[in-house]
Amino acid sequence: MQSYAKKVLVVLCGTAAVIMIAGTMSLVTLRSADATTKYAAQTGKPCAQCHQDPTGSMKLTPFGEKFQANGHELPKDPSK
């Protein structure tokens, strides 16, 4: 009977650990994309100007990286 209790405890602790790890990973990895229509409306540019995937991919184009680094403001010089 004592062996059975140990097995149950191991299974319960293992399950709790898996749930905690999955929960932590979901908090870390499920960050929403910063692609919002707010920036498109602010700049008058399409989402694809900054995002390689215009549906909200976190992978930015070189223009998008500059836009982000500039505090989500367009550069003063329109040629940039």
Secondary structure, DSSP 4 states (H G I P E B T S, - for coil): -HHHHHHHHHHHHHHHHHHHHHHHHHHHH-PPPS--HHHHHHH---GGGTBSSTTT-S-B-HHHHHHHHTTS---SSTT-
